Amino acid sequence: MATHPHTLAPSTRHEEAPPTPLPLTLLLAAAGPLAAGACLTLRLEPADIPLGAASLAAVILGLAALMLPGLYISTAFTGVAPPARHVLRAALDALGATGLLLLGLSPALAFLVATTTSWGAAFTLGHLVVGLASLIGLRTLYTRLFTPERALKALPVYLIWALITLVMGWRLFFVAFDNIQIQ
């Protein structure tokens, strides 16, 4: 049995892949939102494409920077917080997983946005892709953060935090892309 990185106790979870190298994780965390954001604005003016790319990246990365301290504080308050360096690496892994999915779905998203007949359909597709990538990122964060012994105790705090984060992210996403469309 393998040991979990946060403890010396044997892990009861299935073996996970080793973490992605840090430079690749950072590249994925940035490239995925940039590509998907650009895809979402393909039906608009060409000048709006860089704005769309930057907007989605700003929403995802900015929300992570804003919300992660609250997660750490709330888990520390309940006694289940891992060391701060593990939180940072887990957050980077989660952003990398989110970026990887966004990067992988960007060609299909670009095709669907370019061929759809309405902005509403393109916006809905964008919501689905970004929502799915966000859920994958949240799952990655949870599994990287908490040992099997702490996972159950951390679950209520994590679910509340995740729900608040998703609602805030959805609202920021909506406002950012609605403003791009109106201009």
C-alpha positions as CSV (number, residue, x, y, z in Angstrom):
1,M,0.0,0.0,0.0
2,A,1.2,3.5,-0.8
3,T,1.4,6.3,1.6
4,H,-0.6,9.5,1.1
5,P,1.6,12.6,0.7
6,H,0.0,14.4,3.7
7,T,0.6,11.5,6.2
8,L,2.7,8.5,6.8
9,A,-0.4,6.3,7.1
10,P,-1.2,3.9,4.2
11,S,-3.6,5.4,1.7
12,T,-6.8,3.6,1.0
13,R,-7.5,5.4,-2.2
14,H,-6.6,4.1,-5.6
15,E,-3.2,5.1,-6.8
16,E,-3.2,8.5,-8.4
17,A,-1.0,9.6,-11.2
18,P,2.0,11.6,-10.0
19,P,1.6,15.4,-10.1
20,T,2.2,17.1,-13.4
21,P,5.5,19.0,-13.6
22,L,5.0,22.5,-12.3
23,P,5.8,24.4,-15.6
24,L,3.4,22.3,-17.5
25,T,0.7,22.8,-14.8
26,L,1.1,26.5,-15.0
27,L,1.0,26.4,-18.8
28,L,-2.2,24.4,-18.8
29,A,-3.8,26.6,-16.1
30,A,-3.3,29.7,-18.4
31,A,-3.6,28.2,-21.9
32,G,-6.9,26.4,-21.3
33,P,-9.0,29.5,-20.1
34,L,-7.3,31.6,-22.8
35,A,-8.2,29.2,-25.6
36,A,-11.8,28.6,-24.4
37,G,-12.4,32.3,-23.8
38,A,-11.2,33.0,-27.3
39,C,-13.5,30.3,-28.7
40,L,-16.5,31.9,-27.0
41,T,-16.1,35.2,-28.8
42,L,-15.5,33.8,-32.3
43,R,-18.9,35.1,-33.5
44,L,-18.2,38.6,-32.3
45,E,-15.8,41.3,-33.7
46,P,-12.2,40.1,-34.2
47,A,-11.1,42.7,-31.7
48,D,-13.2,41.0,-29.0
49,I,-11.4,37.7,-29.2
50,P,-8.4,38.7,-27.0
51,L,-10.8,40.3,-24.6
52,G,-12.8,37.1,-24.3
53,A,-9.6,35.1,-23.8
54,A,-8.4,37.4,-21.1
55,S,-11.8,37.6,-19.5
56,L,-12.2,33.8,-18.9
57,A,-8.6,33.5,-17.7
58,A,-9.2,36.4,-15.3
59,V,-12.4,34.9,-14.0
60,I,-10.9,31.5,-13.3
61,L,-7.5,32.5,-12.0
62,G,-8.9,35.5,-10.1
63,L,-11.6,33.5,-8.4
64,A,-9.1,30.9,-7.4
65,A,-6.9,33.5,-5.8
66,L,-9.9,35.1,-4.1
67,M,-11.5,31.9,-2.7
68,L,-8.6,29.6,-1.8
69,P,-7.7,31.5,1.4
70,G,-11.2,31.1,2.6
71,L,-11.1,27.4,2.0
72,Y,-7.8,27.1,3.9
73,I,-9.1,29.2,6.8
74,S,-12.3,27.2,7.1
75,T,-10.6,23.9,6.9
76,A,-8.0,25.0,9.5
77,F,-10.9,26.1,11.8
78,T,-12.4,22.6,11.5
79,G,-9.0,20.9,12.0
80,V,-8.7,19.3,8.6
81,A,-6.4,21.7,6.7
82,P,-3.3,20.2,5.1
83,P,0.0,22.2,5.2
84,A,-0.1,25.4,3.2
85,R,2.4,24.2,0.7
86,H,0.1,21.2,-0.1
87,V,-2.8,23.6,-0.6
88,L,-0.9,25.6,-3.1
89,R,0.2,22.6,-5.0
90,A,-3.3,21.1,-4.9
91,A,-4.7,24.4,-6.2
92,L,-2.2,24.5,-9.1
93,D,-3.0,20.9,-9.9
94,A,-6.7,21.8,-10.0
95,L,-6.2,24.8,-12.2
96,G,-4.0,22.6,-14.5
97,A,-6.8,20.0,-14.7
98,T,-9.4,22.7,-15.4
99,G,-7.1,24.2,-18.1
100,L,-6.4,20.8,-19.6
101,L,-10.1,20.1,-20.1
102,L,-10.7,23.6,-21.5
103,L,-7.8,23.2,-23.9
104,G,-9.0,19.8,-25.0
105,L,-12.6,21.0,-25.5
106,S,-11.6,24.3,-27.2
107,P,-11.5,22.9,-30.8
108,A,-15.0,21.4,-30.5
109,L,-16.2,24.6,-28.7
110,A,-14.8,26.7,-31.5
111,F,-16.6,24.6,-34.2
112,L,-19.9,24.7,-32.4
113,V,-19.7,28.5,-31.6
114,A,-18.7,29.3,-35.2
115,T,-21.5,27.2,-36.7
116,T,-24.4,28.0,-34.3
117,T,-26.9,30.6,-35.4
118,S,-27.4,32.4,-32.1
119,W,-25.4,34.0,-29.4
120,G,-27.6,32.4,-26.8
121,A,-26.7,28.9,-28.1
122,A,-23.0,29.8,-28.1
123,F,-23.3,31.2,-24.6
124,T,-25.1,28.1,-23.3
125,L,-22.3,25.9,-24.8
126,G,-19.8,28.1,-23.1
127,H,-21.5,27.6,-19.8
128,L,-21.6,23.9,-20.2
129,V,-17.9,23.6,-21.1
130,V,-16.7,26.0,-18.4
131,G,-19.0,24.4,-15.8
132,L,-17.7,20.9,-16.6
133,A,-14.1,22.0,-16.4
134,S,-14.8,23.8,-13.1
135,L,-16.3,20.6,-11.6
136,I,-13.3,18.6,-12.7
137,G,-11.0,21.2,-11.1
138,L,-13.0,21.1,-7.9
139,R,-12.8,17.3,-7.8
140,T,-9.1,17.5,-8.4
141,L,-8.7,20.0,-5.6
142,Y,-10.6,17.9,-3.1
143,T,-8.8,14.7,-3.9
144,R,-5.4,16.4,-3.7
145,L,-6.1,18.3,-0.5
146,F,-7.6,15.8,1.9
147,T,-6.3,12.4,3.1
148,P,-8.8,9.6,3.3
149,E,-8.9,10.1,7.1
150,R,-9.8,13.8,6.7
151,A,-11.9,13.7,3.6
152,L,-15.2,12.9,5.2
153,K,-14.8,15.5,7.9
154,A,-13.8,18.1,5.3
155,L,-16.6,17.3,3.0
156,P,-19.3,19.7,4.4
157,V,-16.9,22.6,4.6
158,Y,-15.6,21.9,1.1
159,L,-19.1,21.5,-0.4
160,I,-20.3,24.9,1.0
161,W,-17.1,26.5,-0.2
162,A,-17.4,24.9,-3.7
163,L,-21.0,26.0,-4.0
164,I,-20.2,29.6,-3.1
165,T,-17.2,29.5,-5.5
166,L,-19.3,28.1,-8.4
167,V,-22.0,30.7,-7.9
168,M,-19.6,33.5,-7.8
169,G,-17.7,32.1,-10.8
170,W,-21.0,31.7,-12.8
171,R,-21.9,35.3,-12.0
172,L,-18.5,36.7,-13.0
173,F,-18.5,34.6,-16.2
174,F,-22.0,35.9,-17.1
175,V,-21.1,39.5,-16.5
176,A,-17.8,39.4,-18.3
177,F,-19.2,37.8,-21.4
178,D,-22.4,39.7,-21.4
179,N,-20.4,42.9,-21.3
180,I,-18.3,41.7,-24.3
181,Q,-21.4,41.0,-26.3
182,I,-23.0,44.3,-25.6
183,Q,-20.0,46.4,-26.7
